[in-house]
Amino acid sequence: MKEALHLSDELVAELLAADEIVISTPVHNYNIPASLKAWVDYIVRKGMTLGFDGKGMVSGKKATVLLASGGVYTEGSPIRDRDIARHYLNLILSVIGITDVTIIAGGGAKVVDLGEESMNSFIGKLDSSLKQAAA
C-alpha cells in the first residue's frame, strides 16, 4: 500500500507542479486505455486533488486533451453518443478543479490504417486546432 501511495504522491506532485496538462491518448472501445485510467486513479486523491467537500483542489491549470479514434464522434454523427472518452476526461478534470479544457479529437484515424490517407495528411487537418491550443 505504501508503494502505491508513494507513486500516487509523485504523480499528484507532478500534476500540481505543471503549468499546463497535456493528455494524448488513443480511444479504445469508445473509452480511454487502462494505463490512462490507472493514472487517473492515482491522481484523484481526497485531500490532495479532491476536497473532502467534493470540490476540486487543482485550480489555475489549463488542460489540452488530444484524442485519436477510428470513429468520428462530431455533432450529427450517428455514433456521437458513444464518445465516452471525451466526456470521461472532461468529467475527471473538472472533478479535480481543472475547468479550462481544450479537446482536440482526431476522429476517423482508421483511414490511415486502411491506407486511404497518409499520416501527414491526416495530422495536417488538425494543424490549426493544435496551433490554437498551443498559443
N, C-alpha and C positions, 0 to 999 in steps of 0.2 A: 504494500500500500504506500509506503514511504517513497518508493521509487516512482510510482505513478504520480504521486503528488509533486515530487521533485520535477518531473518533466512538465507537468501542468504549470507549476510555478514559473519555469523557464519560458514556456510558451506565452503565458499571460504577461510576463515581463517584456517579452519581445513585442507583443501586441501594444502594450501601454507605451512603450518607448518609440513606436513607429509614428511618423508624421502622417503617413497615408498607408492604407492597407490595399494590397492588390491580390485578388484571388483569381487564379486562372485554372479552369477545370473543364474536363470533358463532361458530357451528360451521359450517364449510363442508365438505360431503362427509365428515362424521364427524371432521374434524380442525380445527386452527386455521388462520386465513388466513396467507398468505405474509408479510404485513407483521409479524405477531407472531412468526413463525418467524425472520424476519430479526433482530428484537430479541433473541430467544433466542440466535442465533448470535453476536451482538455481546457479550452479557453472560456467556456461558460461556467463560471465558478461563483457560487454565492459568497458575498462579502469581498469579492475581488473585481469581477466584471458585472455582476448582477447583485443589486442590493437585496437585503432581506425583506425589503418592502416591494420587491418585484420590479424596481426601476433599474434601468441600465446605468452603469457607473463609468462607461467609457464615453467621454464626451470630447468634442472638438476634433474628431477624426473624420477623414473622408475615406470612403472605400470605393474601389473600382473592381467590378466582377466581370471577368471575361469567360463566357460560356461557349463551348464548341459542341454542336449536336448534329446528328444526321438529319433529324426532323426540323421543320420550320414551325415556330410557335408564334408568329406575328399575329397581330389583330386580324381577324377574319379567317384564320387558319382553322380547318376542321379539327385539328388536334390541339388547339390553343389551351384547352382545359388540362392537358397533360404536362404543362410547363411547370412541373413541381420544383425543379432545381432553382429556378429564378425566385419563386415565392418562398421557398425554404431559406435560401441565403439572405433574402431581404428581411425575413422574419427574424432570423438569428441575429443579424447585425443590429436591427432595431431593438431587439430584446436587451442587448448589452449596451445600447445607447448610441450606436452609430446610425444616424439617420440620413447623412449626406452620402447617398449610394448611387453610383452610376453603373448600370448594367449594359454590357455590350455583348449581344448574342450573335455568334457566328453560326446561325442555323443553316441547315442544308449542306453541311460539310461532306455528306456522303458523295457528292458529285466529284470530289477529289479522289476518294477511294474507287469510284467507278470509272475514273479516267476521263470523265466528261469535262473537267476543268482542272487547270494547273493550280497548285497550292498558291503560287504567287498571285494569280488572277483572283482566286477566292479571297485571300487576305487583303488584296488591293481594294476590294469592295468595302472592307471595314476600316480602311485607312483614315478617312475623315473622322469617323467616330473615335478611333484610337487617339488621333492627334488632339481632338477636342477634349478627351478625358485627361490627356497628359498636360494640357495647358493649365 
